């Protein structure tokens, strides 16, 4: 418990003093020092800091100064409110600083968790529409984010290399999953939001990831065209598959041979 308090900004002595007061209050500074093993030379300074943070209240009892801790729920709610306000202000100020940044920069990604975190982050920040090309393993990790943005009437189109899940948006099931996996040697993920930011990623058989994230216009346009092109093709295949099979027969795979234009 002490370590958790330290994680949210308490010093070790402050955490010890607060825990001590929760266990026994109201207490004098001497009692806090004794119960928490804080040196008496430090305890008044520690209690003053906790008072500044509005974590404890100072009262007079029998002409002695005593200390009472804030209820944990109240303390945590106050901390959360202050932190939310601070982070909100920080977000706005950092955005002001970065308004004139070079948007051509491309960030390399070599960590799977960071790849997924980036996908969730840019999807969360979307204002109008999201295009996604994805496999089931990665879709599962961004599903909750997609459900949340539906509340804001965000348009979502998904090329899914697995089972179709229509509750997440307009979904198109890719017809040649095994062929794609064999060609690329792994799974891919592409996310484009509002035609402004894009993410590319590849995950190999061992779960290692490589990718890139950028707001570069060319990078975004390439990613957007990649997904839209797949959707166009799937719409055509869905409606004319019998004709395509008649034309190509067992050589259906030749559709993906970009260096030839043969049917047989």
GUNUKOL-356903 format. One record per residue (C-alpha): x, y, z. Coordinates in steps of 0.02 Angstrom, whole numbers, padded with zeros to 5 digits, always signed. Layout:
REM residues N
XYZ/...
This chain:
REM residues 264
+00000+00000+00000/+00143+00118+00041/+00218+00092-00131/+00053+00132-00215/+00044+00298-00123/+00223+00334-00176/+00171+00300-00357/+00044+00442-00348/+00165+00569-00277/+00184+00536-00091/+00359+00528-00018/+00399+00374+00085/+00377+00470+00248/+00215+00549+00188/+00146+00378+00144/+00196+00309+00313/+00117+00456+00405/-00047+00444+00309/-00060+00256+00339/-00020+00281+00523/-00158+00411+00539/-00284+00298+00453/-00246+00165+00583/-00254+00285+00733/-00327+00460+00738/-00330+00595+00791/-00145+00584+00833/-00012+00705+00887/+00147+00726+00787/+00240+00627+00920/+00115+00484+00905/+00129+00485+00715/+00318+00478+00727/+00311+00335+00851/+00182+00232+00755/+00260+00259+00584/+00447+00254+00630/+00470+00426+00552/+00611+00522+00640/+00538+00653+00758/+00652+00781+00676/+00558+00752+00512/+00380+00719+00565/+00322+00902+00578/+00387+00939+00403/+00301+00782+00336/+00135+00826+00417/+00146+01004+00351/+00168+00937+00174/+00019+00821+00194/-00084+00968+00256/-00033+01070+00103/-00089+00925-00006/-00256+00926+00087/-00229+00745+00134/-00245+00776+00321/-00335+00901+00432/-00259+00988+00584/-00369+01005+00739/-00347+01070+00917/-00391+00948+01055/-00353+00981+01239/-00234+01120+01186/-00137+00995+01080/-00119+00998+00892/-00181+00835+00820/-00200+00767+00645/-00343+00677+00559/-00327+00594+00387/-00448+00627+00246/-00561+00479+00209/-00471+00371+00077/-00615+00389-00047/-00614+00578-00028/-00425+00584-00041/-00423+00479-00199/-00567+00575-00280/-00479+00741-00244/-00316+00673-00314/-00401+00609-00471/-00490+00775-00499/-00329+00874-00482/-00234+00754-00592/-00368+00759-00727/-00364+00949-00726/-00174+00951-00731/-00166+00826-00875/-00300+00920-00970/-00205+01083-00955/-00042+00996-01000/-00121+00918-01155/-00181+01088-01217/-00014+01175-01183/+00086+01037-01268/-00030+01045-01418/+00002+01232-01430/+00189+01201-01429/+00176+01068-01564/+00060+01162-01684/+00202+01205-01800/+00293+01039-01785/+00360+00947-01937/+00219+00827-01975/+00326+00735-02102/+00418+00639-01966/+00389+00451-01964/+00404+00360-01797/+00476+00185-01804/+00395+00052-01695/+00485-00106-01640/+00382-00157-01489/+00216-00252-01499/+00136-00171-01346/+00184+00002-01410/+00109-00042-01579/-00057-00086-01498/-00051+00065-01381/-00024+00179-01532/-00171+00100-01623/-00284+00128-01473/-00220+00306-01450/-00250+00366-01627/-00421+00280-01635/-00472+00366-01473/-00423+00536-01543/-00522+00517-01705/-00658+00645-01741/-00744+00576-01897/-00689+00410-01968/-00573+00262-01947/-00510+00138-02077/-00433-00024-02013/-00353-00179-02088/-00323-00306-01952/-00311-00487-01895/-00414-00562-01751/-00271-00562-01625/-00247-00373-01639/-00432-00336-01662/-00464-00411-01491/-00342-00286-01414/-00426-00132-01490/-00606-00192-01481/-00649-00094-01323/-00584+00066-01402/-00691+00039-01557/-00845+00009-01450/-00813+00172-01356/-00796+00281-01513/-00961+00214-01580/-01043+00321-01446/-00977+00474-01539/-01050+00419-01707/-00878+00388-01781/-00884+00298-01949/-00783+00137-01945/-00733+00022-02090/-00636-00137-02053/-00548-00261-02166/-00548-00414-02053/-00434-00563-02086/-00542-00665-01968/-00723-00689-01922/-00832-00539-01960/-00889-00438-01809/-01023-00319-01871/-01048-00236-01702/-00883-00141-01721/-00921-00053-01885/-00940-00092-02070/-00837-00251-02083/-00768-00339-02237/-00700-00515-02216/-00544-00542-02319/-00568-00695-02432/-00386-00755-02447/-00321-00748-02269/-00204-00897-02288/-00127-00831-02449/-00092-00662-02371/-00015-00741-02216/+00097-00850-02323/+00152-00705-02432/+00192-00587-02290/+00253-00713-02161/+00144-00640-02024/-00002-00530-01979/-00027-00349-02026/-00116-00201-01950/-00154-00035-02034/-00253+00105-01952/-00298+00273-02029/-00395+00408-01936/-00479+00559-02016/-00358+00550-02164/-00233+00635-02047/-00133+00500-01957/-00088+00322-02000/-00009+00169-01922/+00071+00022-02013/+00128-00135-01924/+00183-00314-01955/+00187-00453-01825/+00290-00609-01863/+00260-00788-01808/+00353-00758-01645/+00250-00605-01598/+00387-00479-01641/+00324-00316-01713/+00388-00185-01833/+00293-00035-01890/+00280+00152-01914/+00165+00293-01863/+00154+00464-01946/+00049+00613-01997/+00149+00632-02157/+00026+00664-02300/+00107+00537-02417/+00117+00404-02282/-00066+00430-02233/-00126+00430-02414/-00033+00267-02448/-00110+00182-02296/-00284+00248-02337/-00275+00191-02519/-00212+00020-02462/-00366-00010-02355/-00490+00067-02476/-00419-00035-02620/-00445-00196-02521/-00624-00144-02484/-00658-00104-02667/-00593-00275-02718/-00694-00365-02585/-00853-00278-02640/-00820-00335-02819/-00776-00514-02768/-00932-00526-02660/-01043-00481-02808/-00950-00566-02951/-00862-00713-02869/-00949-00844-02978/-00889-00755-03135/-00711-00742-03067/-00709-00927-03024/-00773-00967-03197/-00634-00862-03275/-00491-00918-03164/-00547-01088-03100/-00406-01171-03002/-00294-01025-03050/-00393-00904-02942/-00230-00861-02855/-00169-00779-03017/-00275-00628-02970/-00133-00581-02853/+00004-00604-02983/+00040-00419-03018/+00177-00460-03146/+00060-00551-03265/-00118-00531-03330/-00164-00711-03363/-00323-00808-03326/-00255-00983-03354/
